[in-house]
Amino acid sequence: MTLHSAAVLIVHLALAVVGLCLIVIDARTHRLPNRIVLPTLAALIPLVVMEALATGDGGRMTRTLLGGLALGVFYAVLRLASRQGMGGGDVKLAAVIGLVLAWHGWSTLLIGAAAAFLLGALHALVLMALRRATRHTRIAFGPWMIIGAVLAIGGTYAVLSA
């Protein structure tokens, strides 16, 4: 294992721990705390720049930063379109997830973003079918964003190792 591979593994493990904490918090409280999301975002940006300097891969850095910006802006537009939909925490988490997914590639970003909406919709439909929710029930979306990202990253590695 190279030093770069070890660093990537450590960062992904740290993100998994942060993701698990956020899933639990959002599922219980419908909040994604700034004290967790913002430091994660603030730590990822210099890591991406340092990786680009160490590997000489400026293209990956550009894609990663653009991906974080793009997904964050997309969620901000959704938030502005309906205050009852996305929360501010979802917007900030989208920037984090966009960075991580785009680091793996544009297709991983698109799959992870789409998976979040698909999983969230399926969850809502199951709750409605069980009569545990209505169209107006608030459902935490952060867990689906994180799970969608994990599935997209896992799928990327499964395809690459096949």
Secondary structure, 3 states (H helix, E strand, C coil): CCHHHHHHHHHHHHHHHHHHHHHHHHHHHCCCCHHHHHHHHHHHHHHHHHHHHHHCCHHHHHHHHHHHHHHHHHHHHHHHHCCCCCCHHHHHHHHHHHHHHHHHCHHHHHHHHHHHHHHHHHHHHHHHHCCCCCCCCCCCCHHHHHHHHHHHHHHHHHHHHC
